[in-house]
């Protein structure tokens, strides 16, 4: 009973965090962040991303935004909602599922061959760590019925969370009709990371899996920040990449330092490398703001 209550309170807390990000007012376009910057954070660095959102979720304060309520394609960030819809089905992580030809999608590395059996947890990690489109379709078919049913479940989840800009057209993010705002992508990620199976998967920089009867395969995360970004005084909390031609390069990422958790989103960065550089610069600036504010409060 105590564990059930703890889970309930955690879910309620995460939901309130979603609503805080959703309802918090944005600073005026082009204006200063709504914080006292006497702590010496310095000028906000130049970013290539077309939409940006940065919030201190511990304090419920938006540090910076640019076009944060503009609806844009979010690409494979979509898979966070796919994951939430799948968690509602309480999957057996050690159960075996079979990859079929109908699950095949293009746009990423093909880790699976039709007819192979693998554990649910391995397909889960492929979907979230490696952003595998094939794994997203395999899991959707196995637990949500088919692609159409999966999309219905994802959109219903977005509506339940009050994320009105988030609309989904497929479970992978390959379609440009998977859209949302930077602000609500942050809220989606905040809620997603409150679930341990999602958080653990998006924190993996690499892993191995072996289809039944076959040799192990090495898989690397699409999120390059996991390999080189180090918050100054705390852990990385996870994130998710996304890219299609229509969206350019997207990333949502969270980290904790100086007693605060920062949630950041960059949508529409110019290149793969640019989105990681944009994110690193944004978070470093945000933590300098937080550190300065903490120092003023001492």
C-alpha positions, 0 to 999 in steps of 0.5 A: 500500500505504501508503495502504491501511495508513493507511486500515486504521489509521484504521478500527481507531482509529475502531472502538476509539473506538466501543468506548471510548464504549460501554464507559466507565462513566457517572457516578452519576445526578445526580452530578458529572462524573468530572473534577476541576473545580477549573479553574472550569468552573462549574455545568452549565447547565440543559438541556431535553433528556431524554437527554444525553451528553458525552465528551472522546473524546481522553481517553476520559472522560465529562464529563456524562450524563443518561439516557444509556442510555435507549433512545429514537427517534433520528429522522434521526440514523438517516441516519448508519447509512444512510450507513455501509451505503452506503459499504460499497458503494463508490459512484461519486460522479459516477455518475447515479441517477434519483429515482422516485416510489417514493422519495418520503417526507414529513417534509421539504423536497421537493428532487427531482421523479420522473424527475430524474437527479442525481449520487450525490454530490448525493443524498449531500449532500441526505441528510446536509446537508439530511436529505432523506428522499427522497435517503435512499430514492433512495440505498438503492434504488440501492445496497442493493436496496430498503428491506428490504435497506437495513434489514438492512444497517444493523442488521448494521453496528450489530451489527458495531460492537457498538452493541447499542441501535441498531435500525433500521426504515427508512433515513430515521429517520421511523419511531419504531422507529429507536432507540438510546441517547445513549451509542451515538449518540455512538459512532455519530457518532464512527465516522461522522465518521472517514469523509471523505465523511460528515464533509465532507457534515455540515460543509456549511452550504449547497450547490448541486446541479443535476439533469441538464438543470435549473437549480441549486438552493440547499440549506441544512443542517438543523444550524443550529449550523454557521452560528453556533457557534464553538468557542473554540480549534478547528474544528467536526467535524460532526453530525446532526439528527433530529426526529419527533413521538415523539423530539422534537428530537435532535442529535449534534455534535462539535467540537475545542478546547484539544487535546480533541475533545468529542462531545455528544448531546442527545435529546428537546429541547423545540423546534428552537431548544432543541436547538441552545441545549442543545448550545451550552451543553453544549459551552461548559461542556465546553470550560471543563472541558477548559480548566481541566484543561489549565491544572491540568496545565501 
